[in-house]
Amino acid sequence: MTKNEIEAFVAAMIEAGSNIQAMGTIGYVLAEPVNPTDRDAYRRIELVSSAFGERNHLKDEIIACLHELGRVVAITEEPDTGRA
């Protein structure tokens, strides 16, 4: 996945039924559907995820995009990751 595909990726995940959200500024989640009983949504989400490919290198940009859309779960205290 490239930086230019981030908005399309997020839009496709939402359309697939994903409840994609940033977790503060440390990460994002995408696998859980808006409706957890929608079994087909899990498959659609997996297909979109696979179609866009590797995106770990774009984590910060994806988080920023989700913040712009207001798709954020606030974290009151970010965990210590042990990284210096």
N, C-alpha and C positions, 0 to 999 in steps of 0.2 A: 504494500500500500504506500502511496505517496502522500505528501502533505496536501496536495491539491484534491485528494479524494476524501479528506476527513469529513467535510459537510455531507457528501453523498453517503458515506458510511453511516454516519449518525442518523441521517434521514431514513436510510434503508433499514437500520436496526429498529427504529421507531415504527416504521411501516410493518415490519415483520412481527411486531407485538412486544418487542423488548422494552423493559423499563430501564433503559440505559441511563445511568446517572453517575456524575462525578461524586467521589467520596472526599469531600473537602478539596484539598489540593494534592492528595497523595495517591489517588488512583481512581478507577472507575469500574463499575460493574455493568454487565450487559446480558448475562445468561438468563436471568429471571424474567419471565414474561409479565406484562401488566396483569394478566389474568392467569394465576398459577394453575388453574384447571384446564387451560387451553393447551392440550398436548401437542397440537399441530404447531403452535407458536414455538415450542422448543426446537422443532425441526427447522422451521423457517429461520430462526435466529442462528442456528448452526450453519445453515446454507449461506446466509449473508456473511457470517464471520469467516467462513472458508473462502468465499468468493473474493473478499477484499485482501486476504492473506495477512502476512506478518505486519504487525503494527506496533510492536513494543518500542521501537525507536521514535514513535510519534505520541507516546503516552502524554507528555505535557501539553502538546497541541490539542489532543482529543479532550483532555480535561478542560482546557481553556474554552474550547468550542461548547462543551456542555455547560460551562458557567455562563457563557453568552446566551444560551437558550434557557437558562434558569433551571436546568436539570441537575440539581446539586443537593446532596444530603450533607448538611452541616455537621462537622465533627468538632466538638468542643475542645478536645485535646488530642492533637495528633500523636500517634504512638512513636516512641523512640525506635528507629529502625536499626540502630547500632552502627550506622554509617557516619563517618566523620567528614 
